[in-house]
């Protein structure tokens, strides 16, 4: 009985110690390589953040500024797909999904509210259509990667469900 209890306690303690150790991150040379690969995307995100902070009262302009980010992601994902770097394609797609869900979607909701009174409806619709077209272009690039496609499909569906102002 004591032997059985001691074995269980030892196993539990070992599991706790092993479980408490987080996954090891990339080593410095690997981090440098990842940064080098993702530098353009990072720069576009920083530029976008600066641009959107200047236009924070005009959500249609802020939404429009996402086009440059989507284009940069499209370029980088296409390059990774050509190089058959599946892991990078999936990583970039996950980041893109976060940007679409946490950045663009709320901005489109606010832009829709901004134009509900009729001023700027056409610009809002054009901006949204252009952004969705860019997402669709990205979708075509992900033809060989079902995981990344599914991720982008979900984000696109959520964006598409943000309906514009009702016509009077």
Short mmCIF file of the C-alpha atoms (twelve columns), coordinates in Angstrom:
data_MODEL
# 
_entry.id   MODEL 
# 
loop_
_atom_site.group_PDB 
_atom_site.id 
_atom_site.type_symbol 
_atom_site.label_atom_id 
_atom_site.label_alt_id 
_atom_site.label_comp_id 
_atom_site.label_asym_id 
_atom_site.label_seq_id 
_atom_site.Cartn_x 
_atom_site.Cartn_y 
_atom_site.Cartn_z 
_atom_site.pdbx_PDB_model_num 
ATOM 1   C CA . UNK A 1   0.000   0.000  0.000   1 
ATOM 2   C CA . UNK A 2   2.782   2.426  0.947   1 
ATOM 3   C CA . UNK A 3   4.731   1.450  -2.157  1 
ATOM 4   C CA . UNK A 4   1.685   2.127  -4.356  1 
ATOM 5   C CA . UNK A 5   1.027   5.496  -2.682  1 
ATOM 6   C CA . UNK A 6   4.691   6.470  -2.951  1 
ATOM 7   C CA . UNK A 7   4.684   5.595  -6.672  1 
ATOM 8   C CA . UNK A 8   1.588   7.692  -7.305  1 
ATOM 9   C CA . UNK A 9   2.973   10.665 -5.344  1 
ATOM 10  C CA . UNK A 10  6.324   10.430 -7.161  1 
ATOM 11  C CA . UNK A 11  4.604   10.265 -10.548 1 
ATOM 12  C CA . UNK A 12  2.386   13.243 -9.658  1 
ATOM 13  C CA . UNK A 13  5.377   15.290 -8.454  1 
ATOM 14  C CA . UNK A 14  7.344   14.455 -11.605 1 
ATOM 15  C CA . UNK A 15  4.370   15.381 -13.796 1 
ATOM 16  C CA . UNK A 16  4.006   18.694 -11.963 1 
ATOM 17  C CA . UNK A 17  7.689   19.530 -12.416 1 
ATOM 18  C CA . UNK A 18  7.711   18.588 -16.100 1 
ATOM 19  C CA . UNK A 19  4.396   20.346 -16.719 1 
ATOM 20  C CA . UNK A 20  5.628   23.512 -15.041 1 
ATOM 21  C CA . UNK A 21  8.408   23.879 -17.568 1 
ATOM 22  C CA . UNK A 22  7.110   25.851 -20.491 1 
ATOM 23  C CA . UNK A 23  8.052   25.124 -24.060 1 
ATOM 24  C CA . UNK A 24  11.449  26.439 -24.952 1 
ATOM 25  C CA . UNK A 25  11.376  29.377 -27.304 1 
ATOM 26  C CA . UNK A 26  13.526  29.729 -30.363 1 
ATOM 27  C CA . UNK A 27  17.212  30.243 -29.821 1 
ATOM 28  C CA . UNK A 28  18.687  33.691 -30.622 1 
ATOM 29  C CA . UNK A 29  19.844  32.697 -34.131 1 
ATOM 30  C CA . UNK A 30  16.364  31.314 -34.871 1 
ATOM 31  C CA . UNK A 31  14.727  34.483 -33.518 1 
ATOM 32  C CA . UNK A 32  16.993  36.602 -35.713 1 
ATOM 33  C CA . UNK A 33  16.039  34.544 -38.767 1 
ATOM 34  C CA . UNK A 34  12.314  34.835 -37.941 1 
ATOM 35  C CA . UNK A 35  12.658  38.591 -37.489 1 
ATOM 36  C CA . UNK A 36  14.501  38.867 -40.800 1 
ATOM 37  C CA . UNK A 37  11.741  36.935 -42.578 1 
ATOM 38  C CA . UNK A 38  8.940   38.932 -40.941 1 
ATOM 39  C CA . UNK A 39  10.574  42.368 -40.973 1 
ATOM 40  C CA . UNK A 40  8.420   43.793 -43.780 1 
ATOM 41  C CA . UNK A 41  5.221   42.661 -42.076 1 
ATOM 42  C CA . UNK A 42  6.359   44.192 -38.786 1 
ATOM 43  C CA . UNK A 43  7.214   47.472 -40.508 1 
ATOM 44  C CA . UNK A 44  3.806   47.573 -42.229 1 
ATOM 45  C CA . UNK A 45  2.073   46.958 -38.903 1 
ATOM 46  C CA . UNK A 46  4.012   49.784 -37.268 1 
ATOM 47  C CA . UNK A 47  3.256   52.115 -40.192 1 
ATOM 48  C CA . UNK A 48  -0.422  51.145 -40.012 1 
ATOM 49  C CA . UNK A 49  -0.544  51.814 -36.290 1 
ATOM 50  C CA . UNK A 50  0.941   55.267 -36.808 1 
ATOM 51  C CA . UNK A 51  -1.375  56.030 -39.717 1 
ATOM 52  C CA . UNK A 52  -4.491  54.874 -37.899 1 
ATOM 53  C CA . UNK A 53  -3.595  56.906 -34.822 1 
ATOM 54  C CA . UNK A 54  -3.684  60.059 -36.977 1 
ATOM 55  C CA . UNK A 55  -7.143  59.190 -38.354 1 
ATOM 56  C CA . UNK A 56  -8.679  57.750 -35.188 1 
ATOM 57  C CA . UNK A 57  -11.838 59.852 -35.625 1 
ATOM 58  C CA . UNK A 58  -12.437 58.628 -39.181 1 
ATOM 59  C CA . UNK A 59  -12.992 54.885 -39.006 1 
ATOM 60  C CA . UNK A 60  -13.515 54.562 -42.752 1 
ATOM 61  C CA . UNK A 61  -9.979  55.898 -43.331 1 
ATOM 62  C CA . UNK A 62  -8.621  53.625 -40.613 1 
ATOM 63  C CA . UNK A 63  -10.327 50.618 -42.260 1 
ATOM 64  C CA . UNK A 64  -8.891  51.688 -45.618 1 
ATOM 65  C CA . UNK A 65  -5.391  51.730 -44.116 1 
ATOM 66  C CA . UNK A 66  -5.654  47.967 -43.511 1 
ATOM 67  C CA . UNK A 67  -5.302  47.373 -47.245 1 
ATOM 68  C CA . UNK A 68  -1.515  47.906 -47.081 1 
ATOM 69  C CA . UNK A 69  -1.248  45.335 -44.292 1 
ATOM 70  C CA . UNK A 70  -3.329  42.782 -46.181 1 
ATOM 71  C CA . UNK A 71  -1.216  43.352 -49.273 1 
ATOM 72  C CA . UNK A 72  2.015   42.835 -47.307 1 
ATOM 73  C CA . UNK A 73  0.661   39.657 -45.727 1 
ATOM 74  C CA . UNK A 74  -0.408  38.474 -49.170 1 
ATOM 75  C CA . UNK A 75  3.098   39.042 -50.521 1 
ATOM 76  C CA . UNK A 76  4.788   37.286 -47.590 1 
ATOM 77  C CA . UNK A 77  2.364   34.361 -47.540 1 
ATOM 78  C CA . UNK A 78  2.785   33.903 -51.302 1 
ATOM 79  C CA . UNK A 79  6.567   33.880 -50.877 1 
ATOM 80  C CA . UNK A 80  6.358   31.350 -48.044 1 
ATOM 81  C CA . UNK A 81  4.009   29.183 -50.127 1 
ATOM 82  C CA . UNK A 82  6.405   29.295 -53.113 1 
ATOM 83  C CA . UNK A 83  9.209   28.224 -50.768 1 
ATOM 84  C CA . UNK A 84  6.976   25.471 -49.377 1 
ATOM 85  C CA . UNK A 85  7.446   26.907 -45.883 1 
ATOM 86  C CA . UNK A 86  4.178   25.541 -44.517 1 
ATOM 87  C CA . UNK A 87  4.956   26.492 -40.925 1 
ATOM 88  C CA . UNK A 88  5.509   30.141 -41.884 1 
ATOM 89  C CA . UNK A 89  2.351   30.199 -44.007 1 
ATOM 90  C CA . UNK A 90  0.347   28.950 -41.031 1 
ATOM 91  C CA . UNK A 91  2.073   31.362 -38.632 1 
ATOM 92  C CA . UNK A 92  1.430   34.378 -40.859 1 
ATOM 93  C CA . UNK A 93  -2.155  33.275 -41.405 1 
ATOM 94  C CA . UNK A 94  -2.735  33.019 -37.639 1 
ATOM 95  C CA . UNK A 95  -1.347  36.541 -37.190 1 
ATOM 96  C CA . UNK A 96  -3.483  37.769 -40.060 1 
ATOM 97  C CA . UNK A 97  -6.588  36.206 -38.543 1 
ATOM 98  C CA . UNK A 98  -5.855  38.036 -35.283 1 
ATOM 99  C CA . UNK A 99  -5.459  41.316 -37.151 1 
ATOM 100 C CA . UNK A 100 -8.703  40.753 -39.044 1 
ATOM 101 C CA . UNK A 101 -10.650 39.764 -35.919 1 
ATOM 102 C CA . UNK A 102 -9.190  42.151 -33.360 1 
ATOM 103 C CA . UNK A 103 -8.344  45.080 -35.617 1 
ATOM 104 C CA . UNK A 104 -10.213 45.248 -38.889 1 
ATOM 105 C CA . UNK A 105 -13.560 43.787 -37.795 1 
ATOM 106 C CA . UNK A 106 -14.076 46.226 -34.895 1 
ATOM 107 C CA . UNK A 107 -12.901 49.078 -37.119 1 
ATOM 108 C CA . UNK A 108 -15.434 48.116 -39.814 1 
ATOM 109 C CA . UNK A 109 -18.187 47.966 -37.187 1 
ATOM 110 C CA . UNK A 110 -17.273 51.484 -36.040 1 
ATOM 111 C CA . UNK A 111 -17.008 52.683 -39.651 1 
ATOM 112 C CA . UNK A 112 -20.463 51.263 -40.371 1 
ATOM 113 C CA . UNK A 113 -21.851 53.167 -37.372 1 
ATOM 114 C CA . UNK A 114 -20.068 56.310 -38.560 1 
ATOM 115 C CA . UNK A 115 -21.806 56.243 -41.959 1 
ATOM 116 C CA . UNK A 116 -25.263 55.175 -40.802 1 
ATOM 117 C CA . UNK A 117 -26.662 58.658 -41.360 1 
ATOM 118 C CA . UNK A 118 -25.835 58.421 -45.066 1 
ATOM 119 C CA . UNK A 119 -22.610 60.419 -45.356 1 
ATOM 120 C CA . UNK A 120 -19.795 58.203 -46.596 1 
ATOM 121 C CA . UNK A 121 -21.896 55.115 -47.392 1 
ATOM 122 C CA . UNK A 122 -20.352 54.617 -50.809 1 
ATOM 123 C CA . UNK A 123 -16.804 55.061 -49.537 1 
ATOM 124 C CA . UNK A 124 -17.487 52.582 -46.724 1 
ATOM 125 C CA . UNK A 125 -18.839 49.995 -49.175 1 
ATOM 126 C CA . UNK A 126 -15.870 50.459 -51.534 1 
ATOM 127 C CA . UNK A 127 -13.347 50.147 -48.698 1 
ATOM 128 C CA . UNK A 128 -15.027 46.997 -47.390 1 
ATOM 129 C CA . UNK A 129 -15.263 45.475 -50.887 1 
ATOM 130 C CA . UNK A 130 -11.583 46.222 -51.580 1 
ATOM 131 C CA . UNK A 131 -10.520 44.676 -48.270 1 
ATOM 132 C CA . UNK A 132 -12.626 41.556 -48.862 1 
ATOM 133 C CA . UNK A 133 -11.159 41.258 -52.379 1 
ATOM 134 C CA . UNK A 134 -7.671  41.292 -50.856 1 
ATOM 135 C CA . UNK A 135 -8.708  38.586 -48.367 1 
ATOM 136 C CA . UNK A 136 -10.097 36.557 -51.285 1 
ATOM 137 C CA . UNK A 137 -6.779  36.913 -53.120 1 
ATOM 138 C CA . UNK A 138 -5.028  35.605 -50.019 1 
ATOM 139 C CA . UNK A 139 -7.439  32.681 -49.948 1 
ATOM 140 C CA . UNK A 140 -6.348  31.658 -53.455 1 
ATOM 141 C CA . UNK A 141 -2.696  31.720 -52.395 1 
ATOM 142 C CA . UNK A 142 -3.459  29.263 -49.585 1 
ATOM 143 C CA . UNK A 143 -4.730  26.595 -51.971 1 
ATOM 144 C CA . UNK A 144 -2.314  23.922 -50.727 1 
ATOM 145 C CA . UNK A 145 -2.723  24.628 -47.026 1 
ATOM 146 C CA . UNK A 146 -6.131  23.560 -45.661 1 
ATOM 147 C CA . UNK A 147 -5.337  24.660 -42.087 1 
ATOM 148 C CA . UNK A 148 -4.461  28.202 -43.136 1 
ATOM 149 C CA . UNK A 149 -7.413  28.339 -45.550 1 
ATOM 150 C CA . UNK A 150 -9.857  27.314 -42.830 1 
ATOM 151 C CA . UNK A 151 -8.461  29.976 -40.515 1 
ATOM 152 C CA . UNK A 152 -8.788  32.665 -43.173 1 
ATOM 153 C CA . UNK A 153 -12.279 31.423 -44.151 1 
ATOM 154 C CA . UNK A 154 -13.530 31.988 -40.614 1 
ATOM 155 C CA . UNK A 155 -12.075 35.490 -40.428 1 
ATOM 156 C CA . UNK A 156 -13.480 36.393 -43.859 1 
ATOM 157 C CA . UNK A 157 -16.935 35.136 -42.885 1 
ATOM 158 C CA . UNK A 158 -16.912 37.336 -39.775 1 
ATOM 159 C CA . UNK A 159 -15.899 40.355 -41.872 1 
ATOM 160 C CA . UNK A 160 -18.574 39.624 -44.456 1 
ATOM 161 C CA . UNK A 161 -21.238 39.527 -41.736 1 
ATOM 162 C CA . UNK A 162 -20.545 43.191 -40.896 1 
ATOM 163 C CA . UNK A 163 -23.349 44.654 -42.966 1 
ATOM 164 C CA . UNK A 164 -23.314 48.213 -44.166 1 
ATOM 165 C CA . UNK A 165 -25.964 50.779 -43.460 1 
ATOM 166 C CA . UNK A 166 -29.426 49.971 -44.691 1 
ATOM 167 C CA . UNK A 167 -30.556 51.852 -47.775 1 
ATOM 168 C CA . UNK A 168 -33.389 54.269 -47.128 1 
# 
